[in-house]
Amino acid sequence: MGIFRRRTDRSEHGHSWFGLHRPFDPGYRLVTSGLISPFALFLIRLLLAVWSVAASLAHIIYSQSVVKEYPFKQYFVYFTRLTYIGLTAYFCAAAFHSGFFVLSLRQLKKHEVSRAPWFPLQKWGKFLQFLHLTLFSSIITYPFIVTIVYWAFLADSETWSTPFKSWSNISFHALNSVLVLVELIFGRVRLYLGYWITCIILLALYLGMAYLVHSTQGIWVYGFLDPHKKNAKVAAYIVGIPVAETVVFIVIWGLIHMRDWIFPRAKGIRVVSTA
């Protein structure tokens, strides 16, 4: 186990709502695990990144060239697709930073240097750090909303009508949440309460985009948003989804704190803070 000393800035606890500490992530939570080594975490994140990229490309290519499910310009108007793109982006970014951290560890150990290792996001500006934590906050909660809403309200006889639709629905409406659970279990990233606001704002922006798509392309991304549909309960959905997001956010926040209580230390590395 490597033991490293890292100076903790006194202002670190001044940004606990958003996690924008100075220095940023002094405990290496973004690149370590309480269960496995940094290298094993890197491999898991890399595998999930490759899987999510491959699944997205396979779906785009097959849906556009074979079944021609809908015009390509409509691919990115669905919340499911956007959340999966976010999930893919997160695993790619997380794998990049984890890989860099592992290389930093190996380089330091090879030269027998006891100074602290690092990863790129620690040296990037607060805006990029904020965006990364915003991305994490969205991918750790949105996929569960996608899974719940789809299987509770949208799934029908067409869900299993063809092998492609079966694979697509399992991959993007079920396995999406499984990927998140893997990150939730093996990662150590904290969910800061301030990002609940950004998650709600992003949901509101998507709702506005959905109505913009209808006004420009004449389609409803999701039928339950159509106020003219028989027995339409648009208001209930508009209110219900942010409420569901709030509940999911609180549950995930609690699970993360429970995880960190059970596994308080990073596996394979020990950081000693100094004044």
N, C-alpha and C positions, 0 to 999 in steps of 0.2 A: 504493500500500500504506500502511495506517495503522500508525504506530509508537506504541505506548502503554507507559507505565511502570506497573508494578504492584509494590507492596511484597510481598515474600515473608516469611511468618511463619517463625520459626526452628523452630516445632513441626510444620511441614508434613510432614516425613519421619517423624514419630512414629506415623503411622497408615497405613503403606504396605500393610498387609494388607487394609485396607478403603477406602482412598482418601479418608477423611474428613479432608482437609487443612484447615488454618487459615492463610490464607483458603482457601475451598473452590474447587477447580479454578482455580488462578491462571494456568494456561496456556491456559484456555478450550478444553480438549479436548472437552468435551461439546457444543460449538456450532461447532467449526471442522473443517476437513478438510485433509489434506495434498495433495489433488488438485484441489479446486475451491474457489471462494470461499464465504464464509459464506452469502451469498444463494442460491447454487446449491444448497448443502446444505439450506437451509431449504426450497427448492422440492421437492427430492427427498423429504425427509421428509414434507412436506405431501401430496405426491402419494401416497406409500405409506400415509399415515394415511387419506386419502380412500378409496383402494382397499380397504384392510382393513376399514374401517367399512362400505363399500358391499357388499363380499363377505359379511360377517357378516349384515347386514340382509337381503340377498337370500336367503341360505341359510335364515335363520329364517323369513322370510315364506313362501317357497315350500315349505319342508319341513313347515310347520304348516298352511298353507291349501290346498295343492294335493295333494302326495303323502301328507301326514300320516304321515311316517316314524316318529315316536314322540311320546309326550306331551311338551309343552313343558318340564315339570319335569325331564325327563331330559336336556335339551339340555346342561345345564351339568355333567353328571357325567362327561363324556368328557374325557380328558386332551388330546385334539386340540383340542377347543373351548376349554378353559381356556388352553392355550398360545397359541391364536390371539387370544383376548381380551387376554392379556398383551402379545402382539405389537402389537395395535391400540392398547392403552393407551400402550405405549412410544412408538410413532410419533406419537401425538397429543401426548404430553408433550414429546417431543424437538422436534417442529415448533413447539410453543408457545414453548419456550425459545430455539430457533434464531431464530424470528421476532422475539422481543423483543430478542435480541442484535443482529440486523440493524438494527432500528429504533434501538437505542442507538448503533450505529456511525454511522448516517446522521445522527442528531441531533448527535452530537459533531463530525462532520466539517462539518456545515452551519454550526455556530457556531464552528468552528475552535478547539475545546477539545481539549487534549492529555491530559486525564485518562483513566483507564482506563474502557472500556465495561463493561457487566455484563449479567447475565441473572438472573431471579428466584430460581432454585435456589441461587445463591451467597449469597443473603440469608436463605434459609429455614433452619430448624433442622436439626441433625444427623440427627434421626430421619427427616425427609423426604428428606434427602440419602441416607441409608442405604437407604431404600425405593426411591429412584430407581435407585441402583446395583445393588440386589438385583434389581429389575425388568430392568435391562439384562443382568445376569449370567444370568438365566433365559431371556430371549428370544434371547440370542446362542448358547445351547446346546440348549435343549429342542426347538426345531423340528427340529433334525437328528436327535434321538432319535425324534421322531414320524415323520419321513420314513423312517428306517432300519427301525424296527420295523414300520411299516405295510407297506412294499413287500417286506420280507423275510419277514414272518410272517402278516400279516393279509389281504393282497390275494388275491382269488380271482375266480371267474367273475362274481360280482356287481359287481365294481369298475367294469366298463364296460357293465353291463346296460341302463342308460338314459342319455340325454343329461345329465339332472340329476346322476346319480351320477358320471358321467365328469367333469363340470365340478367337482363338489364334491370329488372325490378329487384332481384336479389342483390345485385352489385351496388345499386345506387340508393335503394330504399331499406336495405337491411345490413349489408356488409359495411356501409358507411359508418354506422354506429359501432360496429365491431372494431373498426380501425381506431375510432376515438377511444374506445375502452382500452385498447392496447396502450395508447399514449397515456391515458389516465392512470393505468396501473404501473407502467414501467417508468414514466417520466417523473420529474419533480417540479415542474413549472407550476407556479401558484396562479390562482385565479383571483385577481384583485377586483374588489366590489365596484370601483369606479368604472370598469368596462361594461357593467350592466347598461349604463347610459348609452355607450357607443353601440352596443348590440341592439337596443331598442331603436336608436336613430337609424341604423342600417336597415332594420325591418320596415320602418316608416318610409325610407327612401325606396325600398323595393316595392312597397305598395303603390307609391306614386308612379314608379316605372311601369308597373303592371297596367295601370289605367292609361298611361301614356302609350303603351303598346297597343291597347285597344283602340285608342283614338287615331293612331297612325297606321296600324295594320289590320284593324277590324277584327281582332281575335281576343278572346279572353284566355289569359294564360291558365287560369284555374276557374272552372265553372262557378264555384261558389262566390266569386267576386262580382258576378253579373247580377245587378239589382233588379233586372226585369225578369229573371228566371222565376218560375213558379215556386212558391214556398221559399223564396230567397231569404237567407238570414245573414246578409252581408255584414250588418253591424255586429252580430254575434261573433263572426269569424274575425273581423277587424279588431275587436276587443279581446277575443279569446286567445289568439295567437301570441300577442305580447304578454298576456297573463301566463300562458304556458311557458313562454321563454323565461319569464321571471321565476317561475317555479323550478324549471330545469336548471337555471343559473344558480339558484340557492342550493338545490340538491347537489350539483356538481361542486360548488364551493365547499359544502359540508364534507363531501367525500374526499376532496383533496386535502382538507385539514385533517380528516381521519387518517388518510394514507400517510401524511407527514408525521402524525403522532405515533403511528405504528412503526414507521421506518424513518426516524428523524435524521439519520446520517446518510450521506452519499456512499455508495458502494465503490470500493477501489481507490478512494482518494479522501484525504482528510485535510480540511482547511482550518488553519488556526488564525483567527482574527487578532490583529494588533492595533493598538491605538495610534 
